[in-house]
């Protein structure tokens, strides 16, 4: 076990040289490559050729296979049966389809759990997983690691030089699941030893003096379990480390799989995985060995969403966030799974309005996706996902509504590729380029101690993202280690834990000419998650030119106001109280409550740039949007004012607009606009593509 744990802790931080230029897998003259998920093991072999032929006829160019097929590939330990997959790969190639193969590690076969019960993860109730589901395996189980390595080696040997294999997907929808198995406890202790080195440092980091939670050795530590200890007893610093650990375990497993495949595969075969669009405990930036990161998105989640038809149009923020979050990581992304119609798992699984799938696909295209595939080609006739629609009706032949919309989209993309305007991105568009600083650790910290049961760091961040898109601003999510100077404007939303190096980087960014916008709750803690033994968010004082003397929030049924430029704005979620060192820095003031007259927002010139601290979170975001608008206009940039749910992009010389708003919207187009698809009166769901 010690050898295994040491192997686990060898977390490579050096990118594989083969994985540097992700765009090399996609021809320059192609905007987007379409594909489909297919499961040969679900259908008689007599139907495979027909299905692959129909995929090609519908315009698909690749097929994705084998992600859940471990029991078919290795029905007994060490007995590999690849002949059926050989046949499927060859049949697909004969029909002109490229193949994405998958490592099947998300569904371990029954023989494995029966022979080696410790391969299952253990949940927070200390219940060990059982056969019958997916992703029920412990990623730190010695036997799982050994057996998964065996089949990945065999797959690499078998298909690594196959010219029909375009690339590989590792596992499926990595989620960094909590695991309370004995192996996980031991791996966590080893991870803590590696991180802190001495128990004294850990006790300090965890604030273990509180409630006598102190430890004498690492061997005494168990994973803090919210189900058993319950909320009051769950040390936030210990839980933050457990979140870090589980994300590290997930990333390490993916990198381990990638390193095995690299031993065999051709340089022109890529390696990716499909993180879910909705941010969870898995941190994709921790994976170092993949060529690029893809994502899964199921926008129609059963929620009301936006407007009267939102429940049939999907969550307008799903693809908005996914593309702008995953694309900047390696410069390339795409959607490996997007629903073609109704799903089976939402609270209500309504039919989609005709045109919705078409809109989703154009949304991904406009935002930069290089490929898109649907889950799934055929609707399975049995099992827990039998209600999950496909691109083909249950007769196995007739395209569904979603399938027809895919065909329409594929044909339109071909037309755009043939036009190939080959124009440079407009300088005005590039000059507005804005980054949002994001950290999963910040997410985890907020989730444990929101301090307000209505506070949600995702929603707070998405509010700024949507403001920017309403103004026709291109957006990237970036990390602390990225190059900030590429972005004229940077927003740092509620970024709680900082250190002196990060604060210095903020200072340098603004000093060198950047528009820096910092929002409430930023810098309230150090990297351990402790408050400063100083004023609230003290490291920011010299940057923002103000002290933060406290914070307030109101119950959900109460409202307070702030004023800016003679306009009042409602708030109740969060408000930092600021004392600026110079009254000219005060931009927004509180107008009521016992602290009326206190400053809520400061703004100052700083070197060649500006620093704005937005200490209040207003209810509709109009105040914050006005502040951003003024900052862009001060630099001579024009901004739009699209309604919520209308998003516009620049892609390969074309402008692409989509409309989730439930109402039609008349676009203001320049006089030289040449409409290619759609109409100026943009319907909902709707797509408009034009060139200028």
ChimeraX attribute file (.defattr): number of C-alpha atoms within 10 A of each C-alpha:
attribute: neighborCount
match mode: 1-to-1
recipient: residues
	/A:1	11
	/A:2	10
	/A:3	9
	/A:4	14
	/A:5	19
	/A:6	14
	/A:7	12
	/A:8	19
	/A:9	16
	/A:10	10
	/A:11	18
	/A:12	14
	/A:13	10
	/A:14	8
	/A:15	13
	/A:16	15
	/A:17	9
	/A:18	14
	/A:19	17
	/A:20	14
	/A:21	13
	/A:22	18
	/A:23	15
	/A:24	13
	/A:25	16
	/A:26	14
	/A:27	11
	/A:28	9
	/A:29	11
	/A:30	16
	/A:31	20
	/A:32	21
	/A:33	21
	/A:34	23
	/A:35	29
	/A:36	26
	/A:37	22
	/A:38	23
	/A:39	19
	/A:40	19
	/A:41	16
	/A:42	12
	/A:43	14
	/A:44	8
	/A:45	13
	/A:46	8
	/A:47	11
	/A:48	19
	/A:49	17
	/A:50	14
	/A:51	22
	/A:52	25
	/A:53	17
	/A:54	18
	/A:55	24
	/A:56	17
	/A:57	12
	/A:58	17
	/A:59	19
	/A:60	23
	/A:61	20
	/A:62	27
	/A:63	27
	/A:64	28
	/A:65	24
	/A:66	20
	/A:67	22
	/A:68	21
	/A:69	23
	/A:70	20
	/A:71	18
	/A:72	17
	/A:73	21
	/A:74	17
	/A:75	16
	/A:76	14
	/A:77	14
	/A:78	11
	/A:79	10
	/A:80	16
	/A:81	14
	/A:82	15
	/A:83	10
	/A:84	14
	/A:85	18
	/A:86	13
	/A:87	15
	/A:88	21
	/A:89	24
	/A:90	19
	/A:91	18
	/A:92	24
	/A:93	19
	/A:94	14
	/A:95	18
	/A:96	17
	/A:97	25
	/A:98	22
	/A:99	25
	/A:100	25
	/A:101	22
	/A:102	24
	/A:103	27
	/A:104	25
	/A:105	26
	/A:106	21
	/A:107	21
	/A:108	26
	/A:109	23
	/A:110	16
	/A:111	15
	/A:112	20
	/A:113	17
	/A:114	12
	/A:115	10
	/A:116	13
	/A:117	17
	/A:118	22
	/A:119	27
	/A:120	25
	/A:121	27
	/A:122	22
	/A:123	17
	/A:124	17
	/A:125	11
	/A:126	14
	/A:127	12
	/A:128	19
	/A:129	19
	/A:130	17
	/A:131	17
	/A:132	10
	/A:133	12
	/A:134	14
	/A:135	20
	/A:136	21
	/A:137	26
	/A:138	25
	/A:139	26
	/A:140	28
	/A:141	23
	/A:142	16
	/A:143	16
	/A:144	21
	/A:145	19
	/A:146	11
	/A:147	17
	/A:148	18
	/A:149	18
	/A:150	14
	/A:151	21
	/A:152	20
	/A:153	18
	/A:154	18
	/A:155	22
	/A:156	20
	/A:157	15
	/A:158	14
	/A:159	18
	/A:160	23
	/A:161	15
	/A:162	16
	/A:163	13
	/A:164	20
	/A:165	25
	/A:166	21
	/A:167	21
	/A:168	25
	/A:169	26
	/A:170	25
	/A:171	22
	/A:172	21
	/A:173	19
	/A:174	23
	/A:175	19
	/A:176	21
	/A:177	21
	/A:178	20
	/A:179	24
	/A:180	23
	/A:181	23
	/A:182	15
	/A:183	21
	/A:184	23
	/A:185	18
	/A:186	21
	/A:187	23
	/A:188	24
	/A:189	21
	/A:190	19
	/A:191	22
	/A:192	19
	/A:193	17
	/A:194	12
	/A:195	12
	/A:196	14
	/A:197	13
	/A:198	14
	/A:199	17
	/A:200	15
	/A:201	13
	/A:202	22
	/A:203	19
	/A:204	14
	/A:205	17
	/A:206	22
	/A:207	20
	/A:208	17
	/A:209	11
	/A:210	10
	/A:211	9
	/A:212	8
	/A:213	12
	/A:214	18
	/A:215	15
	/A:216	11
	/A:217	14
	/A:218	17
	/A:219	13
	/A:220	9
	/A:221	15
	/A:222	15
	/A:223	19
	/A:224	20
	/A:225	21
	/A:226	15
	/A:227	12
	/A:228	12
	/A:229	11
	/A:230	10
	/A:231	12
	/A:232	8
	/A:233	13
	/A:234	16
	/A:235	20
	/A:236	23
	/A:237	20
	/A:238	21
	/A:239	19
	/A:240	21
	/A:241	22
	/A:242	21
	/A:243	22
	/A:244	19
	/A:245	20
	/A:246	22
	/A:247	26
	/A:248	22
	/A:249	26
	/A:250	23
	/A:251	24
	/A:252	24
	/A:253	21
	/A:254	23
	/A:255	20
	/A:256	20
	/A:257	23
	/A:258	25
	/A:259	14
	/A:260	17
	/A:261	25
	/A:262	19
	/A:263	12
	/A:264	17
	/A:265	22
	/A:266	18
	/A:267	13
	/A:268	14
	/A:269	20
	/A:270	23
	/A:271	26
	/A:272	23
	/A:273	25
	/A:274	23
	/A:275	26
	/A:276	22
	/A:277	24
	/A:278	16
	/A:279	16
	/A:280	17
	/A:281	19
	/A:282	24
	/A:283	22
	/A:284	26
	/A:285	16
	/A:286	18
	/A:287	26
	/A:288	20
	/A:289	26
	/A:290	26
	/A:291	28
	/A:292	27
	/A:293	26
	/A:294	29
	/A:295	24
	/A:296	25
	/A:297	22
	/A:298	22
	/A:299	23
	/A:300	27
	/A:301	23
	/A:302	19
	/A:303	17
	/A:304	16
	/A:305	20
	/A:306	19
	/A:307	14
	/A:308	12
	/A:309	18
	/A:310	23
	/A:311	23
	/A:312	27
	/A:313	31
	/A:314	25
	/A:315	21
	/A:316	24
	/A:317	21
	/A:318	17
	/A:319	25
	/A:320	22
	/A:321	21
	/A:322	26
	/A:323	27
	/A:324	23
	/A:325	19
	/A:326	26
	/A:327	22
	/A:328	19
	/A:329	18
	/A:330	17
	/A:331	14
	/A:332	23
	/A:333	30
	/A:334	27
	/A:335	28
	/A:336	26
	/A:337	24
	/A:338	21
	/A:339	22
	/A:340	29
	/A:341	27
	/A:342	22
	/A:343	21
	/A:344	15
	/A:345	13
	/A:346	13
	/A:347	9
	/A:348	15
	/A:349	19
	/A:350	18
	/A:351	13
	/A:352	21
	/A:353	17
	/A:354	17
	/A:355	20
	/A:356	26
	/A:357	27
	/A:358	24
	/A:359	23
	/A:360	29
	/A:361	27
	/A:362	23
	/A:363	24
	/A:364	23
	/A:365	25
	/A:366	24
	/A:367	26
	/A:368	22
	/A:369	25
	/A:370	23
	/A:371	22
	/A:372	25
	/A:373	26
	/A:374	29
	/A:375	24
	/A:376	24
	/A:377	27
	/A:378	27
	/A:379	21
	/A:380	20
	/A:381	14
	/A:382	9
	/A:383	7
	/A:384	11
	/A:385	13
	/A:386	13
	/A:387	16
	/A:388	20
	/A:389	23
	/A:390	28
	/A:391	29
	/A:392	23
	/A:393	18
	/A:394	15
	/A:395	10
	/A:396	17
	/A:397	13
	/A:398	13
	/A:399	21
	/A:400	20
	/A:401	22
	/A:402	25
	/A:403	24
	/A:404	19
	/A:405	21
	/A:406	27
	/A:407	20
	/A:408	15
	/A:409	20
	/A:410	20
	/A:411	13
	/A:412	15
	/A:413	19
	/A:414	16
	/A:415	12
	/A:416	18
	/A:417	16
	/A:418	11
	/A:419	11
	/A:420	15
	/A:421	13
	/A:422	11
	/A:423	12
	/A:424	9
	/A:425	13
	/A:426	10
	/A:427	8
	/A:428	12
	/A:429	16
	/A:430	15
	/A:431	18
	/A:432	23
	/A:433	18
	/A:434	23
	/A:435	24
	/A:436	22
	/A:437	20
	/A:438	21
	/A:439	16
	/A:440	19
	/A:441	21
	/A:442	20
	/A:443	21
	/A:444	21
	/A:445	20
	/A:446	21
	/A:447	17
	/A:448	15
	/A:449	11
	/A:450	14
	/A:451	11
	/A:452	13
	/A:453	11
	/A:454	12
	/A:455	15
	/A:456	15
	/A:457	19
	/A:458	15
	/A:459	11
	/A:460	15
	/A:461	19
	/A:462	17
	/A:463	18
	/A:464	19
	/A:465	24
	/A:466	25
	/A:467	22
	/A:468	23
	/A:469	23
	/A:470	20
	/A:471	21
	/A:472	22
	/A:473	23
	/A:474	20
	/A:475	25
	/A:476	22
	/A:477	23
	/A:478	22
	/A:479	17
	/A:480	13
	/A:481	8
	/A:482	12
	/A:483	10
	/A:484	20
	/A:485	14
	/A:486	14
	/A:487	19
	/A:488	21
	/A:489	26
	/A:490	27
	/A:491	22
	/A:492	20
	/A:493	24
	/A:494	23
	/A:495	24
	/A:496	23
	/A:497	22
	/A:498	20
	/A:499	13
	/A:500	11
	/A:501	10
	/A:502	14
	/A:503	16
	/A:504	13
	/A:505	14
	/A:506	22
	/A:507	21
	/A:508	17
	/A:509	26
	/A:510	24
	/A:511	18
	/A:512	15
	/A:513	17
	/A:514	24
	/A:515	26
	/A:516	24
	/A:517	23
	/A:518	24
	/A:519	22
	/A:520	25
	/A:521	22
	/A:522	21
	/A:523	24
	/A:524	22
	/A:525	21
	/A:526	16
	/A:527	15
	/A:528	19
	/A:529	20
	/A:530	16
	/A:531	17
	/A:532	14
	/A:533	9
	/A:534	8
	/A:535	15
	/A:536	22
	/A:537	24
	/A:538	19
	/A:539	22
	/A:540	24
	/A:541	17
	/A:542	12
	/A:543	19
	/A:544	27
	/A:545	22
	/A:546	24
	/A:547	20
	/A:548	22
	/A:549	13
	/A:550	12
	/A:551	15
	/A:552	11
	/A:553	18
	/A:554	14
	/A:555	11
	/A:556	11
	/A:557	6
	/A:558	11
	/A:559	16
	/A:560	18
	/A:561	17
	/A:562	25
	/A:563	19
	/A:564	17
	/A:565	8
	/A:566	7
	/A:567	10
	/A:568	16
	/A:569	20
	/A:570	19
	/A:571	21
	/A:572	20
	/A:573	22
	/A:574	21
	/A:575	25
	/A:576	25
	/A:577	25
	/A:578	25
	/A:579	20
	/A:580	21
	/A:581	14
	/A:582	11
	/A:583	12
	/A:584	10
	/A:585	21
	/A:586	23
	/A:587	19
	/A:588	25
	/A:589	22
	/A:590	24
	/A:591	18
	/A:592	14
	/A:593	10
	/A:594	8
	/A:595	11
	/A:596	12
	/A:597	15
	/A:598	20
	/A:599	28
	/A:600	27
	/A:601	31
	/A:602	24
	/A:603	22
	/A:604	18
	/A:605	15
	/A:606	22
	/A:607	15
	/A:608	12
	/A:609	19
	/A:610	22
	/A:611	26
	/A:612	26
	/A:613	27
	/A:614	28
	/A:615	24
	/A:616	30
	/A:617	22
	/A:618	21
	/A:619	14
	/A:620	12
	/A:621	18
	/A:622	13
	/A:623	23
	/A:624	19
	/A:625	19
	/A:626	13
	/A:627	17
	/A:628	22
	/A:629	19
	/A:630	14
	/A:631	18
	/A:632	20
	/A:633	11
	/A:634	10
	/A:635	11
	/A:636	12
	/A:637	14
	/A:638	15
	/A:639	19
	/A:640	14
	/A:641	14
	/A:642	21
	/A:643	17
	/A:644	17
	/A:645	23
	/A:646	27
	/A:647	25
	/A:648	25
	/A:649	21
	/A:650	22
	/A:651	18
	/A:652	19
	/A:653	18
	/A:654	23
	/A:655	18
	/A:656	21
	/A:657	22
	/A:658	27
	/A:659	28
	/A:660	30
	/A:661	24
	/A:662	20
	/A:663	18
	/A:664	16
	/A:665	17
	/A:666	12
	/A:667	14
	/A:668	11
	/A:669	13
	/A:670	9
	/A:671	7
	/A:672	9
	/A:673	13
	/A:674	13
	/A:675	16
	/A:676	15
	/A:677	13
	/A:678	14
	/A:679	15
	/A:680	17
	/A:681	13
	/A:682	19
	/A:683	20
	/A:684	24
	/A:685	26
	/A:686	26
	/A:687	27
	/A:688	22
	/A:689	23
	/A:690	20
	/A:691	19
	/A:692	14
